[in-house]
Structure formats: structure tokens, C-alpha cells
Amino acid sequence: RKAISDKITQIVRNSNVYYELEAPIKRSNGKPVLQWSVKGNNSSEEEVFKVLKAVSSLKYDPDLVQEIRPIEGSGKTPSKVEFHLREETYVKSLLNQSDNEIPVERSHQHMVFEYSSPNIAKPFHVGHLRSTIIGNVLANIHQQLGYQVSKMNYLGDWGTQFGLLQVGVELLQATDERIQNAPIETLYKAYVMANKEAINDPTIADKAREYFRQLESGNQSPEVIKQWQKYREYTINELQTVYQRLGVAFDIYDWESLYSQKHITAVLQALELKNLLLPEKDGRKVVEVDNRRIPVIKSDGSTLYLTRDIAALLDRWQRFKFEQIFYIVENGQTDHFKALFQTTWRLKEEIDISKLRHVKFGRIHGMSTRKGQAVFLRDLLDEARDRMQEKQAQSPTTKVDVDSNEVADILGVSAVIINDLKQRRQRDYEFSWDKALQMNGDTGVKLQYTHCRLYSLLEQNENIDLNNVDTDPNCLQEPEALDVLNEIAKYPQILWQAKEQLEACILVNYLFGLSNSTSRALKRLPIKTEIDSRKQQHRLLLFKTAKGILKQGMELLGLKPLNQM
Ligand code: ARG
């Protein structure tokens, strides 16, 4: 595929015509065919036909391409060009893992992904869970495709609610030790307590506001500031253990409070200079976006979420000169990101609006644990692990020591991740433990199970030499074998599609397909009882390739592929 597309690119580059691979691979008279459609960007039919001719008359490797068929389209049917491939070369390239590498095109482009981004005072909720796992896979796919990627977590540690948090810590009389031991839970308790007390005691809200004002204006005592940094540090430490379970690692931790004082003043001046800052009667200052007036400065002079986000975006532009930046944040913040992108773009035109992407997602309903409504992510993952352990203990096929927490944890996390990523991200969905943890059907447990089967098959047949197999397509003619080959052939295009649409479900559903066709092939294509040793080799090579792709795909999704369960 790459050999052909590299050639076509030479011709198409200087025209208004573009081309795309139609279907991953189709078979015509049992032979593999790659079909590209050729379309015009406001260009005439003649121009398309000219390109079609030029593409068809290029010289291709005769070992690879047996025949080229240009098909002129008309009206609604697009023009196409079909490449009939030589079966031997095709099968050989699919089964040779080094040929299977994904074509990398624009590796110099820098993509920044900001995801997870929980708040220190408030608990990590399911919205943050979704952001974390969706952001992780999208960043991984870009990385796999050769882009330069930065994975960033932007912690919320600023705003009046943090004044409340501080008051809460005092009310709770939480010691430093207690906070260090269980930062997320303790700080949450403090926050809840302050909110509750504030209902009866109006001085609490005042105190919180004053506290935050001092912090923001830089007049807080060094001890308080130190304490503040400690909360952040403890929280990051605890978060990291959860991220580790989810297969997530960040390159960069930033936080909102980085953007106070100096940055904000610069933003306000720039807005002023471009006449974008409008005063309101009540002393607030606003920007106008889509005829809505959105505040950036409160009447007491303190800044808002949006103001800090503008400062942060300008700063990120300086630091990364990104090609694109992706914010993986729930649907509910759509207006915020509209305002952020439009305002920043007006401030600095080189940060073109096309570089700024809000990757939205819907809600999960009904996600609760035996403890009650899920508040802490850790509880949720623990519950997945415990339920998995119970299932493992009951299952007759379990091969590992069921007391081993690790396997149950990996399975539980796989279930939670796949259950989330298998639908389009903007859809809201209802969470069900039974569905998520199923062994059969489209679940994370199923993917792990297929991976384990392939692993043990390869282990049992280690004695079969897979080096220098002279590929012969006749050894893989059963429909089950052809199915798996087809799935293997689709993989690179699946990654590009998932990247284009920013949809992890494209990869997830592909892996279900790969896993299903592999399971069927495992039943129908035995190795031990096959007497033809060439067939044995080919089958094993086929399963090895399928396993390689399954493993890589699972890892891109944040799963840790198991060898035994
Ligand atoms: N901390 C925010 C929240 O929990 C999400 C931050 C999203 N990112 C951003 N740059 N605004 O709602």
C-alpha cells in the first residue's frame, strides 16, 4: 500500500485532485485488490481523468502490481483506480511484521493533548475518567502514526473554591500527615465540610473569598503558599497511582495557578490593545463572543477560568508552536472553549482557529459502586477488580492464582476502559457492571482472553521455525484464514481513520473484529494435528501477526495485554 501511495502522491501533489483508499482491501476473483478513489477539489472531470491516466501509466513494481484498472466515474460515482496485487507479495508483506509498520507521513508536526485535568478540591469524577482514557488513546494513536506528541494534565488548583478548601482544612483540623496519607479523600471532606458550614455561617464564604484574593494578589504568607504547593504535590502523587492502573502517563503537569499575576496582566493588556475588553456597569470586564458577553475579570478584579485559559493557551503556543492542540473535555464546556478559541485567535492571529480543537464527550449515567454513587475513581477501579476476582474464582477456565490481585485489576480496568471507548464519544450511555465485565460479547475481558489464547498457542509451538518462511498463499486459502488476513490488512487504515475522526471506537470495534475472526480461525485451523509442515508454519505466522496487532492495539487503548488469565 505504501509503495503504491508514495508513487501516486508524486502525481497528485501538483494538482487539485486528491485520492483516498476506498475499502481496506477487497477480493475480485479471489485476488486481492486495492482500490483508490480519485476526487477533484473544485476541479473539472477532465482534470480527474488526466490524473487517473497518469496514475495508471506509472511503472509499479511488477512483483507487487499485476494489473492496473482505471475506472472513469460520472455524475455521482467517483473515479477509481484499482490495483490488482500479486497474491504472494501481498500475503508476504502482511505476514512480515517489519513490512507491517504504519506509514508515517508528517512526523515533524507537534500535537499537544490536554486531558484528565481534575481539580484538587473536588473529586475526580467520571467526566475526568472519560477525559483521561479518551485523551490517552488519541494521543497514543497520533504518536503511533509518527507525530510528535505532548501529553499534558492541567490541574485545577485555583478559584474561589480553593479558598473554601483552605477554610475546610481548618474546620476539619486535618493534619499535614492526614492529608499526605489520603490527599484526595481528605481534601474532598474538607471541601464538603466548608460548603456545608457555609450555609449557616455567612462569614465562611467571606473568609474563603478573602483567602483566595490574597493568594491571587500574591499577598499570602509564604507558609500558606507552601501548604498550597504541598496539597498539589500530594494530590499528583495519588493521581499517579490511579493513572498507572489505567495505563496513562503524562509528559507535563501544569496547573491553573501558573497563570496568575504576570501572565494575566499581559493578557489583559493585549485584549485592551485590540479593543476586545469591554467594561460592564457593575465593574466586570467582558469579551464578546457570538453576541454573548463573557466575563474575564470580576468586579473585585479577580480572574476567571476563561482568563487563565487564555493565558495558558498563549503560553502553550510559545512553548510548543503546536500544529494542533486538543482539549479533551466534556460537552458541557462547549461554550467555554468557543470563547477561549475565538478570543485567543483574535488576540494572536497566528494561532489559527483550525489549530484549536475541543474534543467533546457525553455523560455516563448510573456509575455507582457498592459504596454508593461513585465519587472517587479509585473506588470504581477497586470495585471492578473485586467483581472480576469473584468471577475469576467461579470460572472453570481460570488459570492464574485467583488471589492474585494483579490479574483481576488488569481485567477490571480493561473492562472499564473498553466499555467506555466502544461507543462514539459524544453519546451518553448507561453504565452496567454486568455488561462491562462480560466474558463474551464485545468487552475488554474478551480482548484479553483472545490475547491469552494466542500467547499460549505460540508458546506451545515454539519449536516451529518461523524464520525465512517462503510465503505461499496456497497455504492460507481457507475462508477463516483469508478473513484474518483481511483484518490484518485493515489495521493501518483503521488507525488513520480513528485519528481523523478522533474516535477511539473505530480502533476498539476493529479489535473486536480481529479478535472474532482470530477465534474462528483458531477453531478451524489447527496446528498440532496438521501434517503439512508448511501449512503449520503459515498458520502460526498468521496467528503471530494477529497477536502482534492485537497487542499493539490494546496498548494504544491503555490496556496491559495479559499472557494468562
Ligand atoms: N479542571 C477543569 C474541570 O474539572 C477541566 C479543565 C479543562 N481544561 C482546560 N484547559 N480548561 O472542569
Boltz pocket constraint, residues with backbone or C-beta under 6 A from the ligand:
constraints:
  - pocket:
      binder: B
      contacts: [[A, 114], [A, 116], [A, 117], [A, 118], [A, 119], [A, 154], [A, 155], [A, 156], [A, 309], [A, 327], [A, 328], [A, 329]]
      max_distance: 6.0
